[in-house]
């Protein structure tokens, strides 16, 4: 599935992923393929996602690539 993270400064991530975990107001939201479309406000923290292919563009934590997001 396609993950696109956009901030006021531009696109942070635009890549194919297998799974996404994002921090939200009440904890975290996990999104898997074939999930209903999800649009929401992310709170500050780490957005974690499993890449469909290995890429060296992202810092990794365990099996997840991570991007720091702040509100």
Residue pairs with C-beta under 8 A, 6 or more apart in sequence:
1 16
1 17
1 18
1 31
1 33
1 34
1 35
2 14
2 15
2 16
2 17
3 13
3 14
3 15
3 16
3 17
3 20
3 49
4 11
4 13
4 14
5 11
5 12
5 13
5 14
5 42
5 47
5 67
5 69
6 12
7 69
12 67
12 69
13 47
13 49
13 67
15 51
15 52
15 55
16 51
16 52
16 53
17 49
17 50
17 51
17 52
18 32
18 33
18 49
18 50
18 51
18 52
19 30
19 31
19 32
19 33
19 49
19 50
20 30
20 31
20 47
20 48
20 49
21 28
21 29
21 30
21 31
21 47
21 48
21 49
21 64
22 28
22 29
22 31
22 40
22 42
22 47
22 48
22 69
23 42
23 43
23 44
23 45
23 46
23 47
23 69
24 40
24 41
24 42
24 43
25 41
25 43
29 38
29 40
31 38
41 71
42 69
42 71
43 71
44 69
44 70
44 71
45 68
45 69
46 61
46 66
46 67
46 68
46 69
47 66
47 67
47 68
47 69
48 61
48 64
48 65
48 66
49 64
49 65
49 67
50 63
50 64
50 65
51 58
51 65
55 65
58 65
58 66
58 67
59 65
59 66
59 67
60 66
